[in-house]
Amino acid sequence: MRALLSRFDRRRALAAAGVLIVVTLALVLVVANPFGGGPAKASLDNGAPTTLQTVRRRDLSSQTQVSATLGYADPSTIAVAPGTAPSNVQQAQAAAATAEAALADDTNALDQARAALDGDARKLSVDCAGSNAAESGNGGGANGGNAPPCAADSQSVETERQNVASNTSKVQADARMAASASAALAQAQASASVVGPTSSYTMLPPVGRVVGRGGTLYAIGGQPVILLYGAVPQWRAFTPGMAPGRDVAELNANLRALGYGALAGDAFTAATEAAVERFQAAHGLSTTGSLLLGSVAFEPGAIRVTSVTPTAGSPVQAGPVLGITSVRRVVAIELDASQQSSVEVGDSVVITLPDNSTTPGRVSYVGTVATAPSDQNGGGGGSPTIEVDVTPDHPAATGRLDQAPVDVSITTETVKNALVVPVNALLALAGGGYALEVVTAGVHTLVGVTVGLFDDADGIVQVTGSLQPGQRVVVPSE
């Protein structure tokens, strides 16, 4: 990057230049302080060719020249997120169904054991009531018909109680298994992905393609992955019954923007499911009412493809697929950190393009973190810099190059209706400060001035002192 010339450096350089001017004007100006007793009014005899320029008023600005890079803003990537393959979701569904069936069977057995216990308990209460408890029976007892009915009933009740206890333990274990399988299924369904073990890329975009909302980014197994707008990436599958969230709110907003329904809120409603089915039908997808993980991708706006990682036909794996940027043109500057205070958001600039044409813009971002560039060995390689971004006023005028070196002239200061003279009219005084050689009715007079803003591009400087617009000052001839 071209080093920036500070105001102090410029004034020091101008002072040196002024000293040279003093030399060319002979010994008349080499005085300790020609204004010690008021403005000097001596007639001056210049030893070098000179001409006259008029003191005038005009708006004045100061520019800083820097090197920069033209490109597109907001570089990022679109990646395939890790998820649960369809076959694993099916396995989780089967495991949950098996656990629920076992729970149902053992619950039924427990209900039967409880019914048997209830019947035996009622029989016991009858057989063991009053004089029946002492009577002998001819059968039905547990000891070949010799035990009294009351004793046999007691033994049956105890057996059924053991059956109830055993079945209760099995039902409790089954319930834990069913709950675990249900949680695993819920997790699998929430992370259900369009990517399976044999999935491959069947379409990838060319570098430079611009994709907007509802457009296809790439395809997996013949199924398009669609771009939607939003700041929250898809981190779970969109399915009926899912918990509300910001991601669902983004989905509803996109479906509404694309014309699939008047949706609002952050809940996946029946209206959302119906809108998803219409969305799927429009893109040639199965109308399931659910959007699995990886079937859509959210970005803040339209994107431009800058790189493609996989190749068509290659297997799909979690990780980056596309390098992207926004479609917003930007000029990035690595500004010397010492110059941060001289540049502000909103400063106007002129961008000089590779073909030497120019276009205006404005500073849109000034970084606050300085970083030291690294050299080829990984060590510090130069002065710390900050990031400064410039947004062109007419992006179309910057062309279509993905990246290009440009020069930027930043207007860092402006003065309205300033009194200005050519820079080379300044005379550096031996005692410090500056003067102008003013010519009035043929009489040459030194007038002390204070310098203000320099306009390097036009070679003029703001001055204040005993001057009026229209007066004439001496400058060296070309």
C-alpha positions as CSV (number, residue, x, y, z in Angstrom):
1,M,0.0,0.0,0.0
2,R,1.3,3.5,-0.8
3,A,2.3,5.3,2.3
4,L,0.1,8.2,3.3
5,L,1.6,11.7,3.7
6,S,0.4,13.3,6.9
7,R,-0.5,16.9,7.2
8,F,2.7,17.4,9.3
9,D,4.8,15.8,6.6
10,R,3.2,17.9,3.9
11,R,3.8,21.1,5.8
12,R,7.4,20.1,6.5
13,A,7.9,19.4,2.8
14,L,6.2,22.7,1.9
15,A,8.4,24.5,4.3
16,A,11.5,23.0,2.7
17,A,10.1,24.0,-0.7
18,G,9.5,27.5,0.7
19,V,13.1,27.7,1.8
20,L,14.1,26.9,-1.8
21,I,11.8,29.7,-3.0
22,V,13.4,32.0,-0.5
23,V,16.8,31.2,-2.0
24,T,15.6,31.9,-5.5
25,L,14.3,35.3,-4.3
26,A,17.8,36.3,-3.1
27,L,18.7,37.6,0.2
28,V,15.7,40.0,0.6
29,L,13.7,37.4,2.7
30,V,16.6,36.1,4.9
31,V,15.6,38.1,7.9
32,A,15.0,37.2,11.5
33,N,11.4,38.4,11.5
34,P,10.3,40.8,8.7
35,F,7.0,41.3,10.6
36,G,8.4,42.2,14.0
37,G,7.2,45.8,13.7
38,G,4.1,45.1,11.5
39,P,3.7,44.1,7.9
40,A,6.7,44.8,5.8
41,K,6.1,47.2,2.9
42,A,9.5,47.1,1.2
43,S,9.7,46.8,-2.6
44,L,11.1,43.3,-3.4
45,D,13.4,42.4,-6.3
46,N,13.0,38.7,-7.2
47,G,16.1,37.0,-8.7
48,A,14.1,34.4,-10.6
49,P,11.3,34.6,-13.2
50,T,7.9,35.0,-11.5
51,T,4.3,35.6,-12.4
52,L,1.2,36.8,-10.6
53,Q,-1.8,34.8,-9.3
54,T,-5.1,36.0,-7.8
55,V,-6.2,35.4,-4.2
56,R,-9.7,33.9,-4.4
57,R,-12.3,32.1,-2.4
58,R,-13.5,28.5,-3.1
59,D,-14.4,25.3,-1.4
60,L,-11.3,23.3,-0.5
61,S,-10.8,19.6,0.2
62,S,-7.9,17.4,1.2
63,Q,-7.5,14.0,-0.3
64,T,-5.6,10.9,0.9
65,Q,-4.3,8.6,-1.8
66,V,-4.3,4.8,-1.1
67,S,-4.1,1.5,-2.9
68,A,-7.0,-0.9,-2.5
69,T,-8.7,-4.0,-3.9
70,L,-12.0,-4.0,-5.7
71,G,-14.2,-7.0,-5.3
72,Y,-17.4,-8.3,-3.7
73,A,-18.4,-7.9,0.0
74,D,-19.1,-10.5,2.7
75,P,-17.0,-13.6,1.7
76,S,-18.4,-16.8,3.2
77,T,-19.1,-20.4,2.5
78,I,-22.1,-22.7,2.1
79,A,-21.5,-26.0,3.7
80,V,-23.3,-29.4,4.2
81,A,-24.2,-29.8,7.9
82,P,-23.7,-33.1,9.6
83,G,-27.1,-34.8,10.1
84,T,-28.9,-38.2,10.4
85,A,-29.1,-40.2,7.2
86,P,-32.5,-41.4,6.1
87,S,-31.6,-45.1,6.8
88,N,-30.6,-44.2,10.3
89,V,-33.9,-42.4,10.8
90,Q,-35.7,-45.5,9.7
91,Q,-33.7,-47.6,12.1
92,A,-34.6,-45.2,14.9
93,Q,-38.3,-45.5,13.9
94,A,-38.1,-49.3,13.9
95,A,-36.4,-49.3,17.4
96,A,-39.0,-47.0,18.8
97,A,-41.8,-49.1,17.3
98,T,-40.3,-52.3,18.8
99,A,-40.0,-50.7,22.2
100,E,-43.5,-49.4,22.1
101,A,-44.8,-52.9,21.1
102,A,-42.9,-54.6,23.9
103,L,-44.3,-52.0,26.4
104,A,-47.8,-52.6,25.1
105,D,-47.5,-56.4,25.4
106,D,-46.1,-56.3,28.9
107,T,-48.6,-53.7,29.9
108,N,-51.4,-56.1,28.7
109,A,-49.8,-58.9,30.7
110,L,-49.7,-56.7,33.8
111,D,-53.3,-55.8,33.3
112,Q,-54.2,-59.6,33.2
113,A,-52.2,-60.3,36.2
114,R,-53.9,-57.5,38.1
115,A,-57.3,-58.8,37.1
116,A,-56.4,-62.4,38.2
117,L,-55.2,-61.0,41.5
118,D,-58.4,-59.0,41.9
119,G,-60.5,-62.2,41.3
120,D,-58.5,-64.3,43.7
121,A,-58.7,-61.6,46.3
122,R,-62.5,-61.5,46.0
123,K,-62.7,-65.3,46.2
124,L,-60.4,-65.3,49.2
125,S,-62.6,-62.8,51.0
126,V,-65.6,-65.1,50.5
127,D,-64.0,-68.4,51.4
128,C,-62.3,-67.1,54.4
129,A,-65.3,-65.3,55.9
130,G,-67.1,-66.6,59.0
131,S,-67.4,-70.4,59.5
132,N,-66.2,-71.1,55.9
133,A,-62.6,-70.6,57.1
134,A,-62.8,-73.8,59.2
135,E,-64.7,-76.0,56.8
136,S,-63.0,-78.7,54.8
137,G,-63.5,-78.9,51.0
138,N,-63.6,-81.9,48.7
139,G,-61.5,-80.3,46.0
140,G,-60.2,-77.2,44.5
141,G,-57.5,-77.0,47.1
142,A,-53.9,-76.8,46.4
143,N,-53.2,-80.0,48.3
144,G,-55.1,-82.5,46.3
145,G,-58.5,-81.3,47.6
146,N,-57.5,-81.8,51.2
147,A,-56.7,-78.1,52.0
148,P,-59.5,-75.9,53.0
149,P,-60.7,-73.4,50.4
150,C,-59.5,-70.4,52.4
151,A,-55.9,-71.8,52.5
152,A,-55.9,-72.5,48.8
153,D,-57.3,-69.1,48.0
154,S,-54.5,-67.5,50.0
155,Q,-51.9,-69.4,48.1
156,S,-53.4,-68.3,44.8
157,V,-53.5,-64.7,45.8
158,E,-49.8,-64.8,46.8
159,T,-48.9,-66.3,43.4
160,E,-50.8,-63.6,41.5
161,R,-49.2,-60.9,43.6
162,Q,-45.8,-62.2,42.5
163,N,-47.0,-62.2,38.9
164,V,-48.1,-58.6,39.3
165,A,-44.8,-57.6,40.8
166,S,-42.9,-59.3,38.0
167,N,-45.0,-57.8,35.2
168,T,-44.7,-54.4,36.9
169,S,-40.9,-54.5,36.8
170,K,-41.0,-55.5,33.1
171,V,-43.4,-52.7,32.3
172,Q,-41.2,-50.2,34.1
173,A,-38.1,-51.4,32.2
174,D,-40.1,-51.3,28.9
175,A,-41.2,-47.8,29.6
176,R,-37.6,-46.7,30.1
177,M,-36.6,-48.4,26.9
178,A,-39.5,-46.8,25.0
179,A,-38.7,-43.4,26.4
180,S,-35.1,-43.8,25.3
181,A,-36.1,-45.0,21.9
182,S,-38.6,-42.2,21.5
183,A,-35.9,-39.6,22.4
184,A,-33.5,-41.1,20.0
185,L,-36.2,-41.0,17.3
186,A,-37.0,-37.4,18.0
187,Q,-33.3,-36.5,17.8
188,A,-32.9,-38.4,14.6
189,Q,-36.0,-36.7,13.1
190,A,-34.8,-33.3,14.2
191,S,-31.5,-33.8,12.4
192,A,-32.9,-35.8,9.5
193,S,-30.8,-35.0,6.5
194,V,-31.2,-35.3,2.8
195,V,-27.7,-36.8,2.7
196,G,-27.3,-40.5,2.8
197,P,-24.3,-42.8,2.6
198,T,-24.5,-43.1,-1.1
199,S,-25.5,-39.5,-1.9
200,S,-23.6,-37.6,-4.6
201,Y,-23.5,-34.2,-6.1
202,T,-25.5,-34.2,-9.4
203,M,-25.3,-30.5,-10.1
204,L,-22.9,-27.8,-9.1
205,P,-22.9,-24.1,-10.2
206,P,-20.2,-22.4,-12.2
207,V,-18.1,-19.8,-10.6
208,G,-19.6,-16.3,-11.0
209,R,-23.2,-17.5,-10.9
210,V,-25.6,-15.2,-9.0
211,V,-28.4,-17.0,-7.1
212,G,-31.3,-15.2,-5.5
213,R,-34.1,-16.3,-3.1
214,G,-35.8,-19.5,-4.4
215,G,-32.9,-20.3,-6.7
216,T,-31.0,-23.6,-6.9
217,L,-27.6,-23.6,-5.3
218,Y,-26.6,-27.2,-6.2
219,A,-28.3,-30.6,-6.3
220,I,-27.8,-33.8,-4.3
221,G,-29.1,-37.0,-5.8
222,G,-31.1,-35.0,-8.3
223,Q,-32.8,-33.0,-5.5
224,P,-32.2,-29.2,-5.6
225,V,-30.9,-27.3,-2.6
226,I,-32.7,-24.0,-2.5
227,L,-31.5,-20.6,-1.3
228,L,-33.7,-18.8,1.2
229,Y,-32.9,-15.5,2.9
230,G,-32.2,-15.2,6.6
231,A,-29.5,-14.8,9.3
232,V,-30.1,-18.1,11.1
233,P,-28.7,-21.2,9.3
234,Q,-30.8,-24.3,9.1
235,W,-29.7,-26.3,12.1
236,R,-32.6,-28.8,12.2
237,A,-35.2,-30.3,10.0
238,F,-38.4,-28.4,9.4
239,T,-41.2,-30.8,10.4
240,P,-44.8,-30.7,11.8
241,G,-44.8,-30.6,15.6
242,M,-41.3,-29.0,15.9
243,A,-40.7,-26.4,18.6
244,P,-41.1,-22.7,17.5
245,G,-38.0,-20.7,16.8
246,R,-36.3,-18.0,14.8
247,D,-35.4,-20.5,12.1
248,V,-39.1,-21.3,11.7
249,A,-39.9,-17.6,11.6
250,E,-37.4,-17.3,8.7
251,L,-39.0,-20.2,6.9
252,N,-42.4,-18.7,7.2
253,A,-41.1,-15.3,6.0
254,N,-39.5,-16.9,2.9
255,L,-42.6,-19.0,2.0
256,R,-44.7,-15.8,2.3
257,A,-42.2,-13.8,0.1
258,L,-42.2,-16.5,-2.5
259,G,-46.0,-16.5,-2.7
260,Y,-46.8,-19.8,-1.0
261,G,-49.0,-18.5,1.8
262,A,-49.8,-15.6,4.1
263,L,-47.6,-17.0,6.9
264,A,-46.3,-15.2,10.1
265,G,-44.9,-16.1,13.4
266,D,-42.3,-18.6,14.6
267,A,-44.4,-21.7,14.8
268,F,-44.6,-24.6,12.2
269,T,-48.4,-24.6,11.8
270,A,-50.7,-26.6,9.5
271,A,-50.5,-23.6,7.1
272,T,-46.7,-23.9,7.1
273,E,-47.0,-27.6,6.3
274,A,-49.3,-26.8,3.4
275,A,-47.0,-24.0,2.1
276,V,-44.0,-26.3,2.3
277,E,-45.9,-28.9,0.1
278,R,-46.6,-26.2,-2.5
279,F,-43.0,-25.1,-2.3
280,Q,-41.8,-28.7,-2.8
281,A,-44.2,-29.3,-5.7
282,A,-42.9,-26.2,-7.5
283,H,-39.4,-27.5,-7.3
284,G,-40.2,-31.1,-8.4
285,L,-39.8,-32.5,-4.9
286,S,-41.9,-35.1,-3.0
287,T,-44.6,-33.2,-1.2
288,T,-43.9,-34.5,2.3
289,G,-44.6,-31.2,4.1
290,S,-41.2,-31.4,5.8
291,L,-37.8,-29.9,4.7
292,L,-35.0,-32.1,5.9
293,L,-31.6,-30.7,7.0
294,G,-29.6,-29.6,4.0
295,S,-32.6,-29.2,1.6
296,V,-32.4,-25.4,1.9
297,A,-29.7,-22.9,2.8
298,F,-30.2,-19.5,4.4
299,E,-28.1,-16.4,3.5
300,P,-28.7,-12.7,4.2
301,G,-29.4,-12.0,0.5
302,A,-28.5,-13.0,-3.0
303,I,-25.1,-14.7,-3.4
304,R,-22.4,-14.9,-6.0
305,V,-20.4,-18.1,-6.3
306,T,-16.7,-17.6,-6.0
307,S,-15.4,-21.2,-5.7
308,V,-16.8,-24.8,-5.8
309,T,-15.1,-27.4,-3.6
310,P,-16.5,-30.8,-4.7
311,T,-16.9,-32.1,-8.3
312,A,-20.1,-33.4,-9.9
313,G,-20.6,-37.1,-9.1
314,S,-18.4,-37.0,-6.0
315,P,-19.9,-38.3,-2.7
316,V,-21.5,-35.8,-0.4
317,Q,-19.7,-35.2,2.9
318,A,-20.2,-32.7,5.7
319,G,-18.2,-29.6,5.0
320,P,-17.8,-26.6,2.6
321,V,-19.5,-26.8,-0.9
322,L,-19.4,-23.3,-2.2
323,G,-17.3,-20.2,-1.6
324,I,-19.6,-17.2,-1.9
325,T,-19.9,-13.4,-1.5
326,S,-22.8,-11.1,-1.5
327,V,-23.5,-9.2,-4.8
328,R,-22.6,-5.9,-3.2
329,R,-19.5,-4.3,-4.7
330,V,-16.9,-3.1,-2.2
331,V,-13.4,-1.6,-2.3
332,A,-11.3,-3.0,0.6
333,I,-8.4,-0.9,1.9
334,E,-5.7,-2.0,4.3
335,L,-5.0,1.4,5.9
336,D,-2.0,2.2,8.0
337,A,-3.4,2.1,11.6
338,S,-1.7,5.5,12.3
339,Q,-4.1,7.1,9.7
340,Q,-7.3,5.8,11.3
341,S,-8.2,9.2,12.7
342,S,-8.0,10.9,9.2
343,V,-10.8,8.7,7.7
344,E,-14.4,8.6,8.8
345,V,-17.5,6.7,7.7
346,G,-19.2,8.9,5.1
347,D,-16.1,10.4,3.6
348,S,-16.4,10.8,-0.1
349,V,-13.9,9.1,-2.4
350,V,-12.9,8.8,-6.0
351,I,-12.0,5.3,-7.2
352,T,-9.6,5.0,-10.1
353,L,-10.3,1.7,-11.9
354,P,-7.8,-0.5,-13.8
355,D,-8.8,1.2,-17.1
356,N,-8.0,4.6,-15.5
357,S,-11.7,5.6,-15.4
358,T,-13.0,7.0,-12.2
359,T,-16.2,6.6,-10.2
360,P,-17.3,8.1,-6.9
361,G,-18.0,6.3,-3.6
362,R,-18.1,6.7,0.1
363,V,-16.4,5.1,3.1
364,S,-18.8,2.6,4.6
365,Y,-16.7,1.0,7.3
366,V,-13.6,1.9,9.3
367,G,-12.1,-0.9,11.4
368,T,-11.1,-0.5,15.0
369,V,-8.8,-3.6,15.3
370,A,-5.3,-3.2,14.0
371,T,-3.5,-6.3,12.6
372,A,0.1,-6.7,11.7
373,P,0.6,-8.3,8.2
374,S,2.7,-11.5,8.2
375,D,5.7,-12.1,6.0
376,Q,6.5,-15.3,4.1
377,N,7.9,-16.9,7.3
378,G,4.8,-16.2,9.3
379,G,6.4,-13.3,11.3
380,G,5.5,-9.7,11.4
381,G,6.0,-8.1,8.0
382,G,5.1,-4.4,8.3
383,S,3.2,-1.7,10.0
384,P,-0.2,-2.6,11.6
385,T,-3.2,-1.9,9.4
386,I,-7.0,-1.5,9.8
387,E,-9.7,-2.5,7.4
388,V,-11.5,0.3,5.6
389,D,-14.4,-0.4,3.2
390,V,-15.6,1.8,0.4
391,T,-19.0,1.4,-1.3
392,P,-19.2,2.7,-4.9
393,D,-22.0,5.1,-5.6
394,H,-22.5,3.4,-9.0
395,P,-21.6,-0.3,-8.6
396,A,-22.3,-1.1,-12.3
397,A,-19.6,1.4,-13.2
398,T,-16.9,-0.8,-11.5
399,G,-17.2,-3.6,-14.1
400,R,-17.5,-7.3,-13.4
401,L,-14.0,-8.3,-12.4
402,D,-14.1,-10.6,-9.3
403,Q,-11.0,-8.8,-8.0
404,A,-8.9,-5.9,-9.2
405,P,-6.3,-3.5,-7.8
406,V,-7.6,0.1,-7.7
407,D,-6.5,3.5,-6.3
408,V,-8.7,5.4,-4.0
409,S,-8.6,9.2,-3.3
410,I,-10.3,9.8,0.1
411,T,-11.6,13.3,0.9
412,T,-10.6,13.6,4.5
413,E,-11.4,17.3,5.2
414,T,-13.4,20.0,3.5
415,V,-13.5,23.8,4.0
416,K,-16.3,25.9,2.5
417,N,-15.5,29.4,0.9
418,A,-11.8,29.3,2.0
419,L,-9.3,32.0,0.9
420,V,-6.8,30.1,-1.2
421,V,-3.5,30.7,-3.0
422,P,-1.2,28.5,-5.0
423,V,1.0,26.4,-2.7
424,N,4.2,27.7,-4.4
425,A,3.2,31.3,-3.4
426,L,4.2,30.5,0.2
427,L,7.4,31.9,1.4
428,A,9.0,30.2,4.4
429,L,10.4,32.7,6.8
430,A,13.7,32.2,8.6
431,G,12.0,32.9,11.9
432,G,9.3,30.5,11.3
433,G,5.9,30.7,9.6
434,Y,4.9,31.7,6.1
435,A,4.4,34.9,4.1
436,L,3.0,35.9,0.7
437,E,4.5,38.5,-1.7
438,V,1.5,40.7,-2.5
439,V,1.6,43.1,-5.4
440,T,-0.6,46.2,-5.1
441,A,-0.3,49.0,-7.7
442,G,3.1,47.7,-8.6
443,V,4.3,47.7,-5.0
444,H,5.6,44.4,-3.6
445,T,4.7,43.7,0.0
446,L,5.3,40.8,2.3
447,V,2.1,39.8,4.2
448,G,2.3,37.2,6.9
449,V,-0.3,34.3,6.7
450,T,-1.4,31.2,8.6
451,V,-1.8,28.1,6.4
452,G,-4.8,25.8,6.7
453,L,-6.0,23.0,4.5
454,F,-3.9,21.8,1.6
455,D,-5.4,20.5,-1.6
456,D,-2.6,18.4,-3.0
457,A,-4.6,17.6,-6.2
458,D,-5.0,21.2,-7.2
459,G,-1.8,22.5,-5.6
460,I,-3.5,25.2,-3.5
461,V,-3.7,26.0,0.2
462,Q,-6.0,27.8,2.5
463,V,-4.6,31.0,4.1
464,T,-5.7,33.5,6.6
465,G,-4.2,36.9,7.2
466,S,-4.4,40.5,6.0
467,L,-5.6,39.5,2.5
468,Q,-8.6,40.1,0.4
469,P,-10.0,38.2,-2.6
470,G,-8.8,39.6,-5.9
471,Q,-5.3,40.6,-4.6
472,R,-2.4,39.4,-6.6
473,V,0.5,37.3,-5.2
474,V,3.8,36.4,-6.7
475,V,4.5,32.8,-7.7
476,P,7.5,31.3,-9.5
477,S,7.1,30.9,-13.3
478,E,6.9,27.4,-14.7
